Amino acid sequence: MRKILLALTLTLVNAYAYAYDGSANGKIVRMESAGGANAGANFDIRVTLAPGVAACGAGTVDWVYLNTTDYNYKAMLATLMMAQSMDKTVTIYSTKVAGQYCNIGWIHIT
């Protein structure tokens, strides 16, 4: 029974991950915040992983972002800050928005 439950859980998690355009894996080397007139829709929190890591595939910038208007923004920001402060490796799944930019949808810490 445990094996069946484990297999089902892994299948569901795996299927969920494929809903995104790409993923990036590494340690967070930089976090930036932006504000201004377009606050809430201006790539408000920008996260950069180790140099050379593509955000969500070829042709994208090297950072991923969160907007203050994103669902579950506070929890995702807290997760990112905790991962950076503890020097943890993260896998960030994101969706391409506006061409070369990638919006964070899911964060996994190891």
Secondary structure, DSSP 8 states (H G I E B T S, - for coil): -HHHHHHHHHHHHHHHHTTSSEEEEEEEEEEEE--STTTTSS--EEEEESTT--SSSTTS-SEEEE-TTSTTHHHHHHHHHHHHHTT-EEEEEEEEETTTEEEEEEEEE-
